[in-house]
Amino acid sequence: MAFAATDLRGQRPSQDASAKVEFPRRRIPVSFIIDDSTCLVNMGHFCMPQFHACYPDRPAYQKPWQTYPREIPDAFVREFGEWCAQQGVRGKYSIVPYPACTGWLDRELPGWPRKALQDSLELVRTLLLPNWDVHPEMITHTRVIDLKTGRPLEEISPATMENSYPQQPQSADQLAAYLAYALRILQNCGLPCEGITTPGGFGNRVKPELSLAVQQAVRDVFRSPVPHFFKYVIDGDGSTEPVVEHVSGLGTDGLNLTVNIPAGTGDWFGGWEGDVVPEPDRYALADASGGRMVELIERGQPALFLCHWPGMYCNGTKLGFRAFQRVVTTIGQQYADRILWMKLSEIARYWAAKELTEIRRQGPVWQLQAPFACPEFTLTLPRSAAAASAPPTIVHAGQPLMLQPAATVPKLNSGTWLQSEESLTLCFALSAGTTEIRI
């Protein structure tokens, strides 16, 4: 097995040039990324004065935060989560572990009864986890914490705010220790995590080290084989496909990697403060004739869109949520048979399998060597319709799987195949190890 190493990406296996790993089920991955969420605490209310203390001259931090509600109630979390479940929406939901220094989610949240905190965590576990990945968005989202004492650093400056930390070079090990601290709090809360979200400009000066630190921290705390993170937003014509980084140990039991998953939109709902007028048309016009999400789907690019949780609640008006509902409804009506809602962990696993599965051809037999399992793995191989004599067969560990024909691309599901004039597309549950495809 030959591996090529390229800059931040690391190693790659050989893949036959005539084979193409498609998007899952040949659909466009869609996901909703929610930042600045946590249990009960309205981050717009509690973050604003801390940002103002560091940046007193910035108009963005001079808003009347005292008038914002201190809480985003669980009743709204339930309303949001139940509606999303009905619509099939999947994505990422941050849980800031020590939100704006108000209290530790695995201990106490001053200002709320302990039962209210416990009930809020249980709501996340039961309602959200089936459809949403949970990420820590660092520790506080505001002040940098001294890991030895658990207290915010005394100095208030850009160097001690998580949104602009660190200001000096740091090693991956140093960053990983900070990330792991946040992950362990959520672990104490019974919340599994396979990824991390960075607040604002966290890690901007140490981007290669940050990606490696995510890998180290997530693997150390949760033993996840496919760590991922959200930090970047891609605009314009740039690719929104995830990037598999820092791959090492390919072909061994010591495989390591990080998946960098970007969003493709800005936040055009209610903003991180919750007082911005939503602009749903920037995501998708009501007739789906334009908007960034429409643009990405039409280009055949992953369409991951972004918001901040206070901008869903909008200080109790729920205007952001209503705008979000309109966008989801529009996309669903226009593209129901072309999109696939996915959690970020599902996207990460798929892209890791897409990039790291070795694909070789030996006559009519194709051999895949996969580092881990991946559902709905979708692969297009060359075979003309005239040459087709039998349905393709998947063989793993000596067990054959006969695929069933799909009439059209929208009918392509796991366990099916589709023949076109010069190729066939297979969709199946890829197993770790060696798989043969006989065509």
N, C-alpha and C positions, 0 to 999 in steps of 0.2 A: 504494500500500500504506500503510495507516494504522497507526500504532503508538501504543499507550497505555503510559505509564510509571507504575508504581505502586511507591512507596517502594523497599525493597531489591530488589524483583523486577526493576525496570527495564522495558524495552520488551516489548510483546506485539503480535502481529499480529491482524488481524481473523479471526474464525472464525464461520462461519454457526451460529446458535444451534440449528438443527435437526440439525446433525451432532454426533456424539459420538465422540471418540477413546477407545476402550476400553483396558483393560489388554491386554498382548500375548496374542493368542489367547483373549481373554476369560478369562484365568486369573489367579490371585492370585500375584504375584511373591513368591518365598521366597528368602532368602539367609542364609548363616551368616557372621557377622562375628567374626573372631578378632583380639583385641588382645594385646599384650605378647609376640608371637612374634618370633623372630629365628633366626639360625643358631647352634645348639649351646648358647648361653648360656641358663641358666635365670634369667629375669628376677626370679622370686620370691626366689631366693637372693641375687642381686647388688644388687637395688634396695633391699631391706629396710634394710641398714645405712646407706645414703645417705639414705633417708627418715627414719630414726631420728635421724640427725645433725641434721636440720633440725627435726624435730618430736619431741623426746625424750620428751614427756609423753603422746603419743598411744598408747593400748594397741595399736592396729592395727600399730604399728611396733616392738613389743616382743616379737614372736614369735621362736622359736628358729631363726632363719634359717640358723645354722651347721649344723643337722641336715638342711636341704634339700639335695638333690643340686645340684651346680654346673652340671650339663649335662642338657639334654633331648636324648637321642640321636637321630641320624638314623634309626635303626631304627624309632623311634616315629613320626617324620614319615612314613616310608614306609608303615607300617601304617595310619596315619590317612589319608594321601592315597589309598592304593589302595582302602581301603574306601569312602571318599567318592566316588571315581570310579565304583565299581561301582554306587553308589546314585544317581548323578546329582547329587550335592550340589555346589553352586557358591557362591562367596562371596568374602570378602576375608581376606587373610592378611598381617599386618604383618611387616615386616622392619626392626627397629630398627637403624640403620646403625652406631652406636657404642654398643652396648648396655651401659648402666650404666657407661660409660667403661672397659670392659674391653679394647677394641681396635677398630680400624677394619676393617669387613668387606671393604673394598677393598684392605687392606694386610695386616695381621697381627692375629691374635687370641691374645694371650699366654695360654699354658696349653694351647693346642691346636696340633698341627703344621699347617703351611701347607696340606698336602694335605688334612687333615681339613676345614679351612675351604673349600677349593676344591671338595671333594666335596659339602659341605653346600650350597653355592651351586648347584652343578650339579643337585642333587636338587630344589631349588626350581624351577630353570628347566625341568627336564624333566617332573617329576611334578606340580607344583602349578600352574604358569602356565597350562596349558590350561583349568583350571576355577576358578582363583582370581586375583583381582587382588592385586597386591603394593602395599602402601602403606608409606612410611616413617612411623613413629610418632614424629615429630620426630627429633632427632639422638641423644640418649642415653636419653630417657624419665626421666632423673633430673636431672642438673646442666645448667644453661645453659652453652653453649659461647661463648667469645669467637671470633667468626668470623675475626678477624685472626691469632690464634695457634693456634686449634684446641684450646685448653686450657680446662678448666672455669674459670669465674670463681672468684676466690679466696674471696669471701664465701660463706657457707652460710646461706641464709635463704629464705623463700618467694619473694623477688624473684629468686633465682638457681636456682630449681628449675623445670624445664619444666612440671610439673603445675600450677603457679600463675603462670606467666609470660605476659605481662608485668604488672607491678603498676601501671605508669604508662601513659598513652596512647602508642600507637605508630601510625605511619602504615602504610598497606597496603604501601608500598615497603619499610619496615623489616622488617615481618613476612615479606614475600615473600623477602627476602634470606636470612632464617633457614631458611625452608622449602626454598628452592632449594639451600641447602648440603646438606640431608639428601637431596634428590632426586639431586643429582650423585653422591653416594657410591653410591647404588643403580644409577645409570646406569653408573658405573665397574665395577659388579659384573655388568653385563649383564642387569639386571632392569628391564624397562619399567614405568613407573608413569603412571597417568592420574588418580591421586587421592592424598589425604593423610588420615591419621588423627591426631587430636590426642590427646595423653596427658592424662588427667584434666581439670583446669580450664584447660589451655592456651588462651589467647585469650578467656577469659570476660569480660574487661573491654574487649575490642576486637572484638566479634562482627561488626559490619559490615565492619571493616577486614580481619578474618581471612578472610572469604568472598572478598573481592576479592584478597587476597594469595594464596590458593590458586589462583585463576584466573591470576594473573600468573606464579607460580612454575612451575606445571605446564605452562603454555604456553611459557614461556621455555626450560625444560630439555628437555621431551619433545615439544613442539609438538602436544600433544593438543588437539583442537578442543572437547572436552567435559570440562573438569576437574570433579572432584567431591571431596567430602570427607565423612568420618564424624566426628561429634562428639556429636550429641545423641541422647538416649533419650526416646521419647514413651511416657507411661503413661496410664492411664485411657481416657477417650473421645476423646482428641486424635487427629487424623489422622496416620497414619504415611506418607502419601505424600511423596515427595521434593519439594523446593522449588527451582525454577529461579530463581537470583538474579543480580543485577548484569548483566542483559542489556543490551548496547549494540551499536550497529552493525547492527541487524537490517535485512535487505534489502540489505546490502553485503557485500563480501569481508572486511570487518573485524569480523565478528560475534564478540562475547565473551560468556561466560556462566560461571556456576558452578552446579553441582547439589549441593544440601545433602541428603544421604541419612541419615535417622535410623533407629535401631533401634527396635523395638517392645517389647523385653523388657529386663530386667536380666540380670546374669550370675548364674545359679542353678546353675552346675556347681561347679567346684572353687575358684573365686575366683582373684584374681591371685597369691595366695601358693601356691595348690595344696594347701592343707590344710583347705579347707572341705568339709563333707559335701554332695555334690550333691543337688539337689532337682528331678529331672526332671519331677515332676508339676506343678510350677509352669509349665512350658512346655506339657505335654500329659499328661493322665491316660492310663493304659495303654489304656483303651477309647475315648479321644478324646471323652469326654463333658465335658471342661473343660480349663482351662489357658489361659495367655495366647495361645499360638500358635493354639489352637482358636478362641478368642474373635476374634482378628484375621481369621482365614480366614472364619469365619462372618459377620463384619461386612463382608467384601469389601474388606479393607484389606491393603496390603502387609505381609507377615509376615517381618520381618528379626530374627533372634535373635542373641544376643551371648554371647561367652565370652572368657576370658583363657587364653592357651595353657598356662601352668603348671597351670591348672585342668582341662585335658584330661589331662595327664600325672599330676597329683596325686602328685608326688614318687615316681613309679614304680609306684603302685598302678593307675593308669589308670582310676580310678573315674569321673572326669569323662567320659572317652571312652566308657565303657560306658553311662553315663547318656545321653550324646548319641546313641549308636546306638539306644537305646530310643526316644528322642523322634523321630528321623528315621524309624524303622520305623513308629511309630504314625501319624505324619503321612502317610507314604506309603501305608499301608494304607487310611486313611480318605479321603484327598483326592487320590489319584493323578491323577484326571482333572479336578481343579480348581486345581492349583497348577503353577507353572513356576519351577524353580530357575534363578537368574540371578546372574551376577557383578555387583558394584556398578557397574562401567563399563557393562555392558549396561543396567542399570536407569537409569543417568544418561543414556545416549544415548536410550533410549526416552522418558524424561520430557522431555528437551529437545525431541525431535521432537514429542511430544504437545502441548507448550506453545507451540512456536515455528513450527509449520507453518501457513501461512495456508490457510484453507479457504473457498472461495467457490462459490456455486451460480449456474449460468446455464442455466435450464430443466432439461433432462434430463442436462446435463453438469455435473460437479463439477470444479473446478480446485484443485489443491493446489500450493502453492509451498513447498518444503521446503529448509531451509538445509543439510541434510546427509542422507545415507542412513540408513535405519533398518530392520533386519530385522523381520519379523513385525508390521508396523504394522497395527493393527486398528481399523477405522472402521465405525461404524453410521450409515446414512443412511436417511431416510424413503422408503419405497416399499411400497405395499400389495401383498399377494400377488395380489390380483385384477388389479392394474395391471401385474404382471410379464409381460413378453412375451419377454424374452431374458436370457441370463446377462449380468452386468455385465462390462465390458471395461476394463482398465487400459491407458493409452497414455502412454508416455514416450519422448521423442526420436523420435517417429514410429513406434515399435515397439509393436504391440498385445500384450497379454497376456490370454488368455482364462482366466478363473478357473474352477475346477472346483467343483461343489456339494459341500457338507459336510452330512451327514445330521443331525448334532447338534452342540452346542457342543464336546463333547470331541473331535470329529473335525475341528475347525477348525484348520487349519495354514496355513502360508504358501502362497499360490496357490489358496486356496479361498474360498468364500462361503457364507453361510447366510441363507435367507429365513425371516422370521417373518411374523406376520399383517400388521403395519404397517411393517416396516422390513427392511433387509437389512444383514448384517454382512460386511465384506470383510477378509481377512487377506492381506497381500502384502508384498514387499520394497519399501519406499519408496525411491525414488532421489532424490538431490539435484536441485534444480531444479523444473521444472514437470511435473506429472503430471495427466492428465485421467482421470476416471472416468465412463464412459458407462453409464447405467442405463436 
